Amino acid sequence: MEIKWTDGYKISAMTGNDAITISANREGLLSLAAILTELADGEKGDHIHLDEYNSLEDGSAELIIEKTG
């Protein structure tokens, strides 16, 4: 899977109060849209791991997005 990040993207993922909050600027939302499109066109079980060491802002929770069917 080829991930195409839009220059200047910022994405964070936070958990709390039984909720997950994903916050992103415009470039981050476009990047997430590209990831979701790649996954939608992929195979069952394809997934991506994002965290503060891989693409998300410092302090972000790990975010795993997976195609199930």
Contact map, one row per residue, 1 for C-alpha under 8 A:
111000000000000000000000000000000000011001000000000000000000000000000
111100000000000000000000000000000000010000000000000000000000000000000
111110000000000000000000000000000110010000000000000000000000000000000
011111000000000000000000000000100110000000000000000000000000000000000
001111101000000000000000000100100100000000000000000000000000000000000
000111111000000000000000001101100000000000000000000000000000000000000
000011111000000000000000001000000000000000000000000000000000000000000
000001111100000000000000001100000000000000000000000000000000000000000
000011111110000000000001111110100000000000000000000000000000000000000
000000011111000000000001101100000000000000000000000000011000000000000
000000001111100000000111100110000000000000000000000000111000000000000
000000000111110000000111000000000000000000000000000000011111100000000
000000000011111000011110000000000000000000000000000000010001111000000
000000000001111100011100000000000000000000000000000000000001100000000
000000000000111111111000000000000000000000000000000000000000100000000
000000000000011111110000000000000000000000000000000000000000000000000
000000000000001111100000000000000000000000000000000000000000000000000
000000000000001111110000000000000000000000000000000000000000000000000
000000000000001111111000000000000000000000000000000000000000000000000
000000000000111101111100000000000000000000000000000000000000000000000
000000000000111000111110000000000000000000000000000000000000000000000
000000000011110000011111000000000000000000000000000000000000000000000
000000000011100000001111100000000000000000000000000000000000000000000
000000001111000000000111111110000000000000000000000000000000000000000
000000001110000000000011111110000000000000000000000000000000000000000
000000001000000000000001111111000000000000000000000000000000000000000
000001111100000000000001111111100000000000000000000000000000000000000
000011011110000000000001111111110000000000000000000000000000000000000
000000001010000000000001111111111000000000000000000000000000000000000
000001000000000000000000011111111100000000000000000000000000000000000
000111001000000000000000001111111110000000000000000000000000000000000
000000000000000000000000000111111111000000000000000000000000000000000
000000000000000000000000000011111111100000000000000000000000000000000
001110000000000000000000000001111111110000000000000000000000000000000
001100000000000000000000000000111111111000000000000000000000000000000
000000000000000000000000000000011111111100000000000000000000000000000
000000000000000000000000000000001111111110000000000000000000000000000
111000000000000000000000000000000111111111000000000000000000000000000
100000000000000000000000000000000011111111100110000000000000000001100
000000000000000000000000000000000001111111100000000000000000000000100
000000000000000000000000000000000000111111100000000000000000000000000
100000000000000000000000000000000000011111110100000000000000000000100
000000000000000000000000000000000000001111111100000000000000000000101
000000000000000000000000000000000000000001111100000000000000000000111
000000000000000000000000000000000000000000111110000000000000000001111
000000000000000000000000000000000000001001111111000000000000000001100
000000000000000000000000000000000000001000001111100000000000000111100
000000000000000000000000000000000000000000000111110000000000000111000
000000000000000000000000000000000000000000000011111001000000011110000
000000000000000000000000000000000000000000000001111111110000011100000
000000000000000000000000000000000000000000000000111111111001111000000
000000000000000000000000000000000000000000000000011111111111110000000
000000000000000000000000000000000000000000000000011111110100000000000
000000000000000000000000000000000000000000000000111111110000000000000
000000000010000000000000000000000000000000000000011111111000000000000
000000000111100000000000000000000000000000000000011111111101000000000
000000000111000000000000000000000000000000000000001100111111000000000
000000000001000000000000000000000000000000000000000110011111000000000
000000000001000000000000000000000000000000000000000100001111100000000
000000000001110000000000000000000000000000000000001100011111110000000
000000000001111000000000000000000000000000000000001100000011111000000
000000000000100000000000000000000000000000000000111100000001111100000
000000000000100000000000000000000000000000000000111000000000111110000
000000000000000000000000000000000000000000000011110000000000011111000
000000000000000000000000000000000000000000000011100000000000001111100
000000000000000000000000000000000000001000001111000000000000000111110
000000000000000000000000000000000000001101111110000000000000000011111
000000000000000000000000000000000000000000011000000000000000000001111
000000000000000000000000000000000000000000111000000000000000000000111
